[in-house]
Amino acid sequence: MNIYISNQIMKKLSLILLIAMISGAALAQQLPLYSQYMYNRMLINPAVTGSENGIPITLTARQQWVGIDNAPSTQVLSAHTRLNNGTMGVGGMLYSDKFGSENRIGIQANYSYMLPLFYDSHLSFGLSFQVFQYQLDYRDMVAVDANDPAISNYTTESSWLPETDFGLYLFNDYYFVGLSANQMIELPVKIGGQEVDLNRLARHYHLMGGYKFDLKNDFEIEPSALIKGTFKSPFQLDINVKGIYQENYWLGLSYRTDGNIITILGLHYDPIDFGLAIDFATSKISSVQHGSFEIFVKYTINTKPKSMGKSKL
């Protein structure tokens, strides 16, 4: 017996099934995951914009779950600088983030305003605005009937979406504390002129902090932590510690509560920084993948130092 379902209904059913299959991971990873966020904190908090000396230009690339087809893959090019005697910061990012049949390609502009406080500390308020293309690729879907016109007649569909982030960032040369809310608008994704509420963007929160301790013999140690998540999925904790030698070499170790253990290696050769992170999974997924790899390369253009204002104490 042949059962006929209209192309439009079949198309929507296929989309819902796709989203359902990856919903567990997607809820936790609508936003890209970074293991070396501490070297480019602007990736998750716009208030970090302008908090570094010079003009840091950073390229970050991450391939997650090597060995699994269509696993998450992220590339980001970012830059930021100070303006107006160091009281303001501006920056931007170009990014591509792919997960399964879904792909985001976007541009983001950041602005921050920094206030001097006490003991050379500053409090920064940051806001970002971004526009990105959400794309769904039907060629990555596996249909029950390969000749089904509801699937075979389509290759890709896309929708343009705006978003905004807000953040607070307290910092000096030794410590940092940041709180950010990402994807504040929470728009639903429209595909084929229809809203797919199952794929509504969820607001994410990030709370991070760290402190650098000076040790003897040119050594420093910096523990840090990051709590991230949404109110629709469990929060996740990253605990990190890195050792730094002569401010030019570092070795780090992180534990993420999803069961990942991360090793981080890096070096500074003025004006370039390079970092490599390797994630080792300890959960059930470890048997079907070969780890996750992330690199970043940062080139800092030296500029005339801009005073950030004097602290009150």
N, C-alpha and C positions, 0 to 999 in steps of 0.2 A: 504494500500500500504506500503510495506516495503522499507525503504531506507537504504542502506548499506554505512557505512563510515569506512574507514580503521582504524585499531587499532592505528596506529601512528598519524593519523589526529585527531581522537577522543581524544587521550591522550593529544595532544597539546591543543585542544579546552578546555578540562576540566581544564587544568592548567591555561589557560588564563582567564577562567571564575572565577576560584578560586581567582586569583590575582586581578581581577576586583572587586570582591565583597568586598575585604578587602583593596583595594588600598588607600582609604581615610585615614584609620588608619595606613597603612603600610608606606606610604610616610613620615608620621610624626614620625613613630616609627620603622624604620629599626634598630635603636640602642635602647638598653634598656632604660627605663625611671627610674630615681632615685629621690626619695623625700628627701633623706638624703645625697646627694652628698657632702655637706659641711664637712662631717666627714670622707670622703674618696675621696678626690678630684682627686686622681689618676685614678679613674674609668672613667673620661672623659678627663683628660689631663695628658699625660705622663711626662710633665715637673715637675709635683709634686713629682715624684719619688725621694726619698732620702731627702725630705725637712723636715721630722719629726725626732724626737729623737728616738733612739733605732731601733728595728725591729718590726713595727706594722704588725700583721697578722690579716686580717679582713675577716669575713664571712658575706656576704650580701644575703638576700633572700627576694624576692618581689613577691606577688601574686596580680595581677591587676584585677579589675572588678569581684569581688567574686560574684558568682551566674550566670555568663555567661560561658557556656561550651567553653573550649579551649581558654580562655582568656590569655593574656600575663603572663608568669611566668619566673622569672629570678633568678639564683643562681650564685654567684661569690665568689671565694676564692682568695685573693690578699695578697701580702707581698712586702716590699721594705726596703732598707737600704742605708746608705752612705758608700762610699769608698774613698780612697786616700785623707785622712785628710779632708773629708767632701766636696771635690770639685766635686765629682761625685756621682751619685745614680744609683742603679740597682734594678730591681724588676720584678714581673711577676704576671700573673693572669691565673686562670682556670675558665671557665665560661660555663654556659648552658642557652640558652634563647629560649623559645618556645612561638609561637604565631600562633594559629589556627593549620593548617597542617604543618607549617614551624617550623624547629628547627635548632638552631646553637649550636654546641659544639666546643669549641676552647681553644687554649693556646696562651698567649701573653707574650712577653719579652720587658721590658722597659729599657731605658738608659737615663740619664740626666747629664748635665754639668752645674755647678753653679758658678756664678761670684759674688764676693762681690762688693757692690755699696756704698751707703751712708746710714747713720743712721741705721746701722745693717741690711740693706736690701740686698737681693740677687736676682739676675736674673738667672733663670734656663731655659735651652734649653733642650727639651725632644723629644725623638723619640721612637716609639714602632713598633714592627713587630709581626704580629699574623698569625696563620694558623687555619682555622676553617672548620668544615664539615657542609655544608648546606644540610639539609635533608627535603624531602617532603614526608609526610605520606598519602597515598591514602586511608587508612582505616578511616581517619577522613572526607573524602569527602562523600557527599550525591549524589548518581547518580540517574538520572531519571529512568534508567533501572538497577536494582540491579544485574542483570545477564549479564550486558554488559561486554564482555571479555576485552574491552579496559581499564576498571577499575578493574574488579575482578581478572585479571591476574597479577596485581601489588600490592605490599604491600607498600614498601618504595623505594625511589630513593635518591641518595645523590651525592654531588659534593664537592671537596676540593678546597678552595680558600685562597689565601694570601691577607693580607691587611696591611696598615701602617697608623700610626697617627703621627702628629707633634704638639708640643705645646710650648708656652712661659709662664713663671710663675714668677711674681714679688711678693716678700713677705718679711715680718718680723714677729715679735711676735704679732703685732697688726692688720695688714692688709694683704690682698692678692688680686691680680689681675691676671687672667689667660685667655689666648686665645689659642684655639686648633682647629685643622682641623682633622676630623676623616674620615676614609674610603677614603683615598686620591687616591687610585688606581682606584676605581670605575669600577670594573670588572662586566660584566654580569654573571648571574648564568646560568650554563649549566646543563640541565636535559635531560636525554635520548640522550646525544650527541648533543643537540641543544641549542643554545643560546636563552634565554628568555629575550629579551631586556626590556620588561615591568618590569622585576624584577632586573634590573641593580642596583648595589649598588650605592647609592648617597652620595656625600661628605657632611658631616655635620660639622657645626661650633658651637663652644661653647665660649661664653664670660662671665666670672664670676668675681665677686669682692665682698669684704666685709671688714668691719672695726669693731674692738672690742673696746668698750668704758668702761673704769674703772669707776664704780660708788662707792658710799659709802657703808659701811656695807657688804663687801665681795660680792657685786653684780657687774656683768658685763652684758652689752647688746651688741649684735652683729647683726646689719642689714647686709643683703647680697642680691645679685641678680644674676640671671643666664638668659642669652639670648641664645636660641638654635634654630637650624633649618637648612634648606637647601635653595638653590636658586630656588628649584623646588616646595617648599611648604611654607606656612606661617611660620614666625618665632614665637617662643613662649617665654614668659617671666615668670620667677618665681621671686616673691618678698618674702623675708624671714626676719624674726626677731626672735631672740632667747634670752632669759634671762638665765644667768648662776649664780648659787649661790655657793660660796666657791670652784669654779672650779670643783665641783663634781656632780652637779645636773643642769639639764637644761630643759627648756620648750620653745617650738618654735611654731610659726604659719607662714604658707606660703599661698600665693595665686598664682595660676597658671592661665594664661590667657585662658586656655581651659575650665575654669569654675570650677576648683577644689580648694577646701580649705583643707589644710593639717595641722594636729596637730602633734607635735613631742615631745616625752618625752625621757629623757635619764639620765644615771648616770655613774659616774666613781668610781670604787673601785679598786685601784691600784693592779695589772696591767691590769685590764679589764674595757672596756667601753661597754655599752649596750644602744641601741637606738631603739625606736619604732615609726613608722609614720603611720598615718591613713589618707587616702585621702577620702574626701567627695565630690562627684560630685554634681554640681548644674545644669548641662545641662540635655537634654532630656534622656541621658543614665542612669540618676539616678533612673529612675523608673524600670529598669530591672536588676540592680546590687546592691550589698550591700557594696560598697566601695572597696578600695585597701589597702593592708597591707604590710608593709615593716619593717624588723628588720635587725639590724647588731650587731655583737659581735666582738669586737677587743681585741686581746691580744698582749701587747707590751713587747717584750723581751728587758730588760734593758741591754745596752752595754756601754762600756767606751765611754764617749762623744768624738765626732770627731769635731774638730774645722772646721767651714765653711769659714775660712779666715776672715781677718779684713776688715771692711768697710773703704772707703776712707775718710769719715767724722765721 
